[in-house]
Amino acid sequence: MTRLLSPPGVVELTLAADGSPAFVSGALSGPIDPIARWKVETEWWNRLVVREYWKVLVGSNLLCELYHDLDRDQWFVERIYD
């Protein structure tokens, strides 16, 4: 089952030397193992949206989807996979 968080929860991330997420705190907490990364750029509509999405494993057992809002320089958890 997948849970879409609406609104997405704000989280704080510590990044690894290569810029990938390494540790999350806030709505979730724990070490991160990045699995996939993609970028979304769209004008949803008339408000530019630029996000970098990451599918990650938090604490070796919780699959989540995080995104970095590049315009606001803020991280969010948007989806949790059970």
Backbone as a chain_set.jsonl record, in Angstrom:
{"seq": "MTRLLSPPGVVELTLAADGSPAFVSGALSGPIDPIARWKVETEWWNRLVVREYWKVLVGSNLLCELYHDLDRDQWFVERIYD", "coords": {"N": [[0.839, -1.17, 0.0], [0.455, 2.272, -0.688], [1.055, 5.425, 0.726], [0.13, 8.656, 0.137], [1.223, 11.696, 1.169], [-0.532, 14.492, 2.068], [-0.782, 17.647, 3.024], [2.662, 17.381, 1.831], [5.221, 16.331, 4.171], [7.516, 18.366, 5.932], [10.992, 17.846, 6.07], [14.312, 17.519, 7.426], [17.453, 17.244, 5.925], [20.627, 15.619, 5.924], [23.309, 15.782, 3.809], [25.339, 13.597, 1.786], [28.825, 13.567, 0.762], [28.741, 13.496, -2.025], [26.406, 14.8, -2.59], [24.055, 13.394, -2.375], [21.164, 12.332, -0.442], [21.768, 11.525, 2.979], [21.014, 11.291, 5.671], [17.97, 11.632, 7.442], [15.791, 13.815, 9.237], [13.021, 14.835, 11.238], [9.731, 14.615, 10.143], [10.248, 11.997, 9.479], [12.914, 9.812, 10.511], [16.301, 8.836, 10.377], [19.058, 6.894, 8.936], [19.755, 7.103, 5.402], [19.364, 5.244, 2.419], [19.865, 5.858, -0.77], [17.893, 5.11, -3.668], [16.763, 5.767, -6.199], [16.719, 8.581, -8.474], [15.276, 11.555, -9.798], [14.35, 14.413, -11.802], [11.953, 17.03, -11.853], [10.531, 19.473, -13.815], [8.231, 21.892, -14.295], [5.525, 24.052, -15.258], [3.309, 24.498, -13.297], [0.365, 25.471, -13.24], [1.43, 28.447, -14.285], [2.894, 28.81, -12.037], [6.052, 28.161, -11.487], [7.46, 24.975, -11.028], [10.074, 23.276, -9.698], [11.634, 20.449, -8.924], [13.649, 18.004, -7.266], [13.454, 14.672, -7.092], [13.713, 11.849, -4.914], [13.819, 8.411, -4.43], [14.006, 6.544, -1.601], [15.428, 4.419, 0.922], [14.71, 4.365, 4.234], [16.323, 3.954, 7.255], [16.819, 1.268, 6.661], [14.404, -0.084, 6.265], [12.076, 1.275, 5.491], [10.471, 2.386, 2.734], [10.476, 5.34, 0.919], [9.433, 8.397, -0.699], [11.098, 11.253, -1.34], [11.371, 14.805, -1.841], [13.232, 17.59, -3.104], [12.552, 20.847, -3.018], [13.624, 22.981, -5.223], [13.321, 25.677, -5.691], [12.548, 26.797, -3.227], [14.476, 25.721, -1.649], [14.028, 23.534, 0.141], [13.273, 20.465, 1.82], [11.055, 17.64, 1.498], [8.895, 14.949, 2.559], [6.941, 12.948, 0.564], [5.645, 10.585, -0.139], [4.967, 7.376, 1.21], [5.795, 4.033, 1.191], [4.246, 1.082, 2.066]], "CA": [[0.0, 0.0, 0.0], [1.195, 3.524, -0.767], [0.392, 6.579, 1.343], [0.52, 9.959, -0.369], [1.042, 12.683, 2.236], [-1.063, 15.746, 1.551], [0.395, 18.142, 2.312], [3.913, 16.685, 2.144], [5.836, 16.715, 5.438], [8.848, 18.974, 5.878], [12.045, 17.088, 6.738], [15.659, 18.073, 7.304], [18.371, 16.231, 5.427], [22.073, 15.753, 5.89], [23.731, 15.252, 2.52], [26.653, 12.969, 1.67], [29.788, 14.374, 0.012], [28.35, 13.545, -3.441], [25.147, 15.53, -2.703], [22.894, 12.523, -2.173], [20.681, 12.319, 0.947], [22.439, 10.546, 3.828], [20.289, 11.134, 6.939], [16.766, 12.455, 7.484], [15.174, 14.045, 10.543], [11.759, 15.568, 11.108], [8.589, 13.694, 10.08], [10.917, 10.695, 9.476], [14.253, 9.947, 11.061], [17.18, 7.696, 10.217], [19.984, 6.901, 7.808], [19.101, 6.953, 4.098], [20.008, 4.536, 1.318], [19.194, 6.314, -1.996], [17.617, 4.075, -4.657], [16.551, 6.378, -7.517], [16.68, 10.05, -8.475], [14.789, 12.169, -11.032], [14.056, 15.83, -11.669], [10.713, 17.484, -12.466], [10.427, 20.909, -14.077], [6.953, 22.161, -14.949], [4.88, 25.316, -14.897], [1.992, 24.024, -12.891], [0.303, 26.401, -14.344], [1.82, 29.808, -13.948], [3.811, 28.812, -10.891], [7.115, 27.235, -11.843], [7.769, 23.926, -10.057], [11.335, 22.593, -9.99], [11.886, 19.539, -7.801], [14.49, 16.835, -7.439], [12.849, 13.58, -6.327], [14.546, 10.711, -4.522], [13.211, 7.244, -3.787], [15.029, 6.169, -0.621], [15.136, 3.483, 2.003], [15.045, 5.023, 5.502], [16.546, 3.0, 8.34], [16.878, -0.085, 6.089], [13.145, -0.823, 6.195], [10.925, 2.084, 5.103], [10.64, 2.957, 1.41], [9.829, 6.647, 0.867], [9.745, 9.309, -1.779], [11.414, 12.593, -0.849], [11.753, 15.741, -2.89], [13.893, 18.842, -2.758], [11.979, 21.979, -3.753], [14.814, 23.76, -5.532], [12.981, 27.098, -5.614], [12.527, 27.187, -1.807], [15.578, 25.017, -0.985], [13.429, 22.834, 1.277], [13.045, 19.038, 1.589], [9.752, 17.124, 1.92], [8.53, 13.551, 2.31], [5.657, 13.009, -0.133], [5.007, 9.275, -0.276], [5.513, 6.284, 2.006], [5.375, 2.729, 0.672], [4.15, 0.081, 3.138]], "C": [[0.891, 1.242, 0.0], [0.389, 4.627, -0.105], [0.978, 7.852, 0.757], [0.216, 10.973, 0.722], [0.596, 14.007, 1.63], [-1.501, 16.613, 2.713], [1.632, 17.318, 2.678], [4.512, 17.205, 3.45], [7.233, 17.28, 5.247], [9.824, 18.095, 6.655], [13.361, 17.833, 6.56], [16.59, 16.952, 6.894], [19.816, 16.63, 5.639], [22.499, 15.082, 4.601], [25.109, 14.618, 2.613], [27.554, 13.887, 0.842], [29.409, 14.502, -1.466], [27.019, 14.266, -3.663], [23.907, 14.685, -2.548], [22.458, 12.566, -0.714], [21.359, 11.215, 1.753], [21.684, 10.27, 5.13], [19.109, 12.094, 6.934], [16.318, 12.627, 8.932], [13.957, 14.936, 10.331], [10.617, 14.579, 11.144], [9.064, 12.238, 10.052], [12.292, 10.897, 10.094], [15.044, 8.677, 10.819], [18.125, 7.847, 9.045], [19.238, 6.581, 6.509], [19.989, 6.165, 3.148], [19.283, 4.953, 0.044], [19.048, 5.181, -3.012], [17.495, 4.659, -6.062], [16.439, 7.888, -7.368], [16.148, 10.525, -9.821], [14.404, 13.61, -10.747], [12.786, 16.158, -12.437], [10.773, 18.997, -12.606], [9.146, 21.13, -14.86], [6.432, 23.52, -14.504], [3.483, 24.999, -14.438], [1.148, 25.188, -12.43], [0.389, 27.787, -13.816], [2.616, 29.904, -12.65], [4.851, 27.729, -11.151], [7.377, 26.248, -10.697], [9.042, 23.228, -10.517], [11.685, 21.765, -8.759], [12.832, 18.427, -8.219], [13.935, 15.756, -6.513], [13.87, 12.483, -6.054], [13.653, 9.618, -3.958], [14.31, 6.693, -2.892], [14.501, 5.109, 0.336], [15.618, 4.145, 3.29], [15.183, 3.942, 6.572], [16.491, 1.559, 7.901], [15.535, -0.789, 5.969], [11.931, -0.01, 5.738], [11.213, 2.769, 3.773], [9.827, 4.237, 1.306], [10.222, 7.388, -0.402], [9.908, 10.703, -1.177], [11.578, 13.511, -2.05], [12.364, 16.991, -2.297], [13.269, 19.911, -3.633], [13.135, 22.947, -3.989], [14.559, 25.259, -5.456], [13.049, 27.595, -4.172], [13.692, 26.617, -1.009], [15.098, 24.347, 0.3], [13.135, 21.394, 0.869], [11.71, 18.606, 2.179], [9.698, 15.612, 1.734], [7.123, 13.606, 1.723], [4.913, 11.684, -0.147], [5.749, 8.262, 0.584], [4.921, 4.991, 1.474], [5.382, 1.722, 1.825], [4.515, -1.291, 2.63]], "O": [[1.955, 1.251, 0.619], [-0.813, 4.755, -0.339], [2.179, 8.099, 0.866], [-0.931, 11.095, 1.154], [1.281, 14.568, 0.774], [-2.522, 16.321, 3.335], [1.651, 16.641, 3.706], [4.337, 18.373, 3.798], [8.035, 16.733, 4.49], [9.521, 17.65, 7.762], [13.505, 18.665, 5.665], [16.533, 15.849, 7.438], [20.183, 17.802, 5.548], [22.103, 13.949, 4.324], [25.946, 15.04, 3.412], [27.084, 14.878, 0.284], [29.725, 15.512, -2.095], [26.545, 14.342, -4.797], [22.798, 15.218, -2.586], [23.282, 12.809, 0.167], [21.51, 10.094, 1.267], [21.708, 9.149, 5.637], [19.227, 13.232, 6.479], [16.445, 11.714, 9.747], [13.884, 15.693, 9.363], [10.526, 13.777, 12.075], [8.369, 11.348, 10.541], [12.777, 12.024, 10.188], [14.54, 7.573, 11.023], [18.023, 8.789, 8.259], [18.224, 5.882, 6.517], [21.198, 6.382, 3.077], [18.186, 4.459, -0.216], [19.97, 4.386, -3.197], [18.057, 4.113, -7.011], [16.112, 8.406, -6.3], [16.511, 9.981, -10.863], [14.162, 13.985, -9.599], [12.558, 15.64, -13.53], [11.032, 19.713, -11.639], [8.993, 20.612, -15.967], [6.863, 24.059, -13.485], [2.537, 25.235, -15.19], [1.289, 25.744, -11.34], [-0.436, 28.247, -13.027], [2.968, 31.004, -12.226], [4.565, 26.536, -11.048], [7.499, 26.649, -9.54], [9.08, 22.653, -11.605], [11.99, 22.303, -7.695], [12.821, 17.97, -9.362], [13.946, 15.913, -5.292], [14.768, 12.23, -6.857], [12.816, 9.884, -3.095], [15.413, 6.407, -3.358], [13.296, 4.942, 0.521], [16.802, 4.454, 3.424], [14.284, 3.125, 6.77], [16.144, 0.692, 8.704], [15.496, -1.967, 5.613], [10.844, -0.574, 5.611], [12.091, 3.628, 3.688], [8.626, 4.232, 1.572], [11.198, 7.053, -1.074], [8.98, 11.254, -0.585], [11.889, 13.053, -3.15], [12.068, 17.395, -1.173], [13.433, 19.892, -4.853], [13.57, 23.644, -3.073], [15.48, 26.031, -5.186], [13.55, 28.69, -3.917], [13.887, 26.969, 0.154], [15.655, 24.546, 1.379], [12.789, 21.127, -0.282], [11.277, 19.118, 3.211], [10.37, 15.06, 0.863], [6.224, 14.223, 2.295], [3.682, 11.663, -0.166], [6.976, 8.279, 0.681], [3.706, 4.865, 1.324], [6.406, 1.532, 2.482], [4.491, -2.258, 3.392]]}, "num_chains": 1, "name": "protein.A"}
